[in-house]
Amino acid sequence: MILSGVIMASLVAMPVELMIQTGVGGVSSLMFGGMLVVLGLVTWFTPNQHVITGSLAGFLGLGALVLSNLGGLVIGTLLALVGGGMAFAWRPVARPPRRRGRRHRKQRSHDQAREGVSEEVGEDSAPLPPPGSRFGG
């Protein structure tokens, strides 16, 4: 998506006065290129938005084909469609939960032994409240 935006915007690299004189093709190429670069960066830095950014990139690529000099000489449109399709189909992989190190386990069992909690209590059970507390009796 970023590459398609750069290609579309670079094909109309000219002074603003001349770009305005060329009409819709010059201005829209710059706008479509800028929007595709922004969508590519949003996809890169916030991958959980991949469905929205991929869909918008595909629509922008098709719109650029009509409005902006054949969408960057068709290369920009094809790259936008491929990049948008890849972003739409992408499934970000969640990181596996971090395991607690040995030091934490040893420290926890040491703390339980010091408080009088028996070793038969599994790691999944909650510790007992201290005596004299509201729930400890």
N, C-alpha and C positions, 0 to 999 in steps of 0.2 A: 504494500500500500504506500509506504514511504517512497519507494523508488518510482512508482507510477506518478505520484504527486510531483516529484522532482522533475521527471521527464516532461510532464505537461506544463509546469511552470517555466522550465528552462527554454522551451521552444518559443516562448513569446517574450524573451528577455530583451526588452527595449525600453526607452524612456516612456514615462507615463503619458505625455502629450501625444506621442505617436500611437501608443496602445489605445487611447481613447478614440483616436481618429480611425483606427482599424475596425472599431465597432465591438459587437457582442463577442466575437471570436477571441479577441485578445484579452478582454477583461474576464470573461468567463473561464478561460484557460488558467489564468492566474488564480482565480477564486477556487475552481475545482482542484487545482494542484495543491493549494494551501489547505483546503479541507481534507484532502486525502492524506497529506503529511500529518495533520493533527490527529486524524483517526488512527493512523498507524502508530503514532506515539501513545495515544490513549490505550490502544490495544496492548502495546508493549508494557506500559507501566501499571495498568489495571486490567489484568487478564480476565477478571470475572465479568467484564463488560464485552466479551468477545462476540456474543450474538448480535448485540446492537451495532457495534462498530463494523462487524463483517457485513451485515445487511446494508448499512448506510454506504459502505465503500462500494458494494455492488451497484447500488442505485446511482451513486455519483459517477461510477465508471460508465454506465449506460447513458446517463445524462450528458456526460462529457463527449460521448461519441456524436451526439447531435449538436451540441451547443459550442464546442470548443475545438475547432479545426480537426475534426475527426478524432477527437479524444487523444490528442498528442500523437497524431499520425498512426492511429490504431494501436500502437505499442502501449501507450499509457492506459487505454481502455482495457486491453488484455491483461496487463499487469494488475490493474485495479480489480478486475473480476477474479483473477486467480488469487490475489492477496485477500480479497474479501471472502472468497469461498474457503480459503484455508483458515482464516480467522473465525468464520462462522462454525466450521466443523471442529475446531480445536477444543480439546478438553484439558484444561489445566490440571495438573496432578497435584493433589494435596500432599504436603510433607507428612511423613509418618510421625506419630507422637513420639516425643523424646522419652527415652527410658531413663529411669533414675539410676544413677551410678551406684557402685558398691558402697561408696562412702555414706550415701544417704541411708541405705539399708542397715549398715552396721550402726550408724548413729541412732536410727529409729529403734532397733532392737536394744541398744544400750540404754536409751531413754525409757523404754518400756520396762526393762529389768530394774532400773533404778526406781521407777514409780510403783513397782510391785505387780506389774501386769505379767501374767504367766506367758511362757513361750508357746503354749498351745493355741493361743488366739491367732487366727490367720491374719495375713496382711490386709485382707479385704474388709475386716470388721473394724468398726469405729472404736476408738479408745474410750474407756469409762471416764465419766466426769470425776473431778477430784472430790474427796469426801468433804461434806459440809457445804457444798454448793447447792444451789437451788434445786437441781435435778439429782444430786448425788445422795441425798437422804440424810 
